[in-house]
């Protein structure tokens, strides 16, 4: 099994740490300092929050403004519709935004929330027994 580390540039590290803790992520202090924070989603999935200066050390490309440009959307499976709503609501209370309304396709329910820097997360629940057969 491979681990996934999503690297996100952030403008205010402490604000971002608080936001991701509100979503239920924990911080791995072993891989955190004044320029980066490792936030644990699960044993195999992590988010690295990097100050812009730190992020530029890994990429020569300009850092886009995630509030006006969507370069990625990170889907985050939750165990139920209620868990989707709980995750989204916690993000909103922690300073995030909701750039579009919830989407209910019957077999799948998701919401889109953005962190304080505009990075989009999509907590979702999918009932595999309800997926249309082709």
N, C-alpha and C positions, 0 to 999 in steps of 0.2 A: 504494500500500500504506500502510495506517495503522499507526502505532506504538501499542502498548498499554502503559500504565503502571499497574500494580496498586499501590495505596497501602495500606500496612498500618501500623497503630499498634503500636509495640513498647515494652516497658518497659525494656529494656537494649539500647541501640544496638550496642555492641561485641559483645555475645553474639550478637545477631541477624546482624550482619555475618559473624561466624565461622561460624554455621550455614549461611548461604546460600553462602559461599565453599566449604564442605564439599560442597554440592550441585553445585559446579562453576560457579556464577555468579561473575562478576568485578565488582569495584567501579569505578564511574566516579567518580573523585575530583573531577572538574570540577563534579559535581552532588551533592557530599557535604560535610557539615560536622558540627558537634557536635550538630545536631538532626535530621539526615536523611542517608541513604545511598542512592545510586542503584546498584542491583545489576542487572547486565546478564545477561539470559538468552540473548538473541540480538540480532541487528541491529534487530529490530522489537519486541522484548518486554523489559520492564524491571519490576523491583519497587522501589518507593520505600519504604524503611523510615523511618518517621517517629516521633519521640518523641511521647508523648501530648500534650505541650504544642504541638508543631508541628502534629500532626494536628488538634487542636481549632481551629487557625487556618483550617481548610478546611471544618469541619463543626460545626454547633451541636448535633447529635445526640449522645447519650451514647455512649461507646465501650463496646461489649459485651465481656464476658469470653469470649474465643474458646475457653477450656477447657470452658465449660459451655454455650455457645451457638454453633451453626454458622450463620454468616451467608453464607458462601461456601465453595466448594471449588474449588481451582484445578487443573484437569487439565493435566498436562505430558507431552506425547508424548515417548516415548523410542524408540529404534530397534529394541529387542528386549526379550524377557523378561529377559535377563541385565542389560540396562541399567536396566530398572525396578528389579530387585533391588539393583543397585549404587547407584542413586540413593537408594532407601529406606534401605539399610544405612548409607550415608554420613550421612544425616540422623539416624538413630538414634545413631550414634557421636558426632555433634556436639551431642547433647542434645535431640533431638526425640523424639516419641512415635509409637506406632503404635496409633491408637484403634480399629481394626478389622482383622480378618485380611485377607490377600490375597484378591482375587476373580478367579477364572478362569472365563470364560464360553466358553472354547474359542477363539473368534475374537478375544477381548480379555482381556488380563491387566492388572490394576492393583493397586496397594497404596496405602494412605492413610497419610501421615505428617503429623505436626503439628510446627510449629516451636516454639521455647520459649515463645511466647506463645499457642499453641493454634491458629494459623491452619493450615488443612488444605490439603495438596497431594496430588494424586493422580497420581504418575507412572504412565503406562500405555503399553501396546503393543497395537496393533490390526493384525491380519493381514487386510487387506481381501479377500483371496482366500477367506477362511473365513467372511465375514459371511453369515448366513443370508439367502436370497432370499425375498421375500414374494410 
